[in-house]
Amino acid sequence: MDADEALARLRGLGFSDEDAATLFLHFDDAEQRGKLGHGYSRIEWLETQQDVAVDPTARPLLAAEYPGFEHWDGNGALGYLTLAAICDRLIEKPPWPSRVIVARDTFPTGMLGHYVRLLATEADLVALLTATSPARLAHPDGGEPLVGTTPLAIGIPNPEGEPIVVDVSMGKSTYGEVLAGLAAPEDLVPFGGDQAHKAFALALGLQLAVDACVVDGYGALLVVIAPETSTVPDLRERAAGLRLPGDS
């Protein structure tokens, strides 16, 4: 799928030119990084959801603002667009020294590394982001799914080049990979094999942290910090050309 086709299909769903471009930027970034479950396949997924959950005219809202804290409401907008709006505001007005942001009604959110990379490169911010989703992962001992894959993304700016971007789902596979036919449904388990209880614990802890802040529904929790310094250049030098998290 090329850019013209992707943008046309997104506009065909009723999204404005601006929102279609924002969504395409996310999907194309995922596609180019090999995260195909969050890439162009999500356009087809949106086309199948249009009568259920997609309101292309909805706009996210900054519901409340306090020193060092913001509370956003997706207000029916796609989670992609809510997180993009939050990032745009942070890039325009980077906080000092830090800010905590909670966003309710924010789903789906896609490849979380996309957002922390933007904040690291465009606003020179350290960023930690997690988000919730429908329950996908069961307890390692079995039973019904209890928690989402609850990814965690961390972006560390680098004044001399590419940031470090960590983006880890707590599942062996993501739901997007299952939707795209890249993984089997039975691969939706906590990663780690006989150590899967660690991934399950992380998924549970992150989900409960978000749930405690958004009260109900799916949401996101973002922490951004203006760094005092950067050790990334030294790390890259010591890594001697090894691929580090987030590298293309």
Phi, psi and omega in degrees: 000128179266175185298318182298316179295316181299313181295321179297319181292323178291318176295327178296337176279355178104001179286145176295166177303319182294313181292323177299319179294321179295315179295316180298320179303319179292309183297321181291322177300314179298316182299314183293335180267007177080009178268069192294334177293342177248009185266221186299336180300337181286340176292314176298320178299316178298323180297330179276347183258358193299333180269001186246304191229355187260117173244098186291348181264350183291147180233133176293152183237140166277101190281326182203148180220132178226168177303118177079008184211139173228143176240117180253154176235122179300332172058030179093353178283156175301144179303325177306315185285328177294313179294326177296319179296320178298315179297319179302318181293320180291324178291322179290321182226078181299137182282158170220126358269347186200167175206143173251132182232128176246134179232122177263165180050050186234093183197143350281159183249344173074218184277101186297333178301334179301318185283317181291331175295315177303315183292325179289319185274323186265338183232001179056044182246138164286132184224138174235126187223134172222160182207153182257166182205175175304152180301125180237330188253130174272165172299144179305337178276356177112185181102187180285155176304136182246329185223162174283180176286346169037070181291159174231125178241137180229126177244130180239117183292156180225109182294348183250008181160219186290136177288170168268128180231113177259128180217104188233123170275148180276003177261152174302322172227163176264161177296326177299322178293325177292315179301322182278001180076019182264351179210157179272151178306327181290351176276358176277075178224159175301137180287161172117357178061238181285357174252018185298339179298335179289315177296320178297319180297318178296314179301317181294313181298316179294318180297315181294327177296315178293313181303322180295335183266326185262353175074302179214162180077187181265147184205187181221152178230122183234132174239126178236143184222133173282119186288149174280329181201180177224129176257004183298315179302319179294320178298315180297324178294317180290332179286345172052050175088357177293146176291127179251162183307130178093350179291148179289000000 
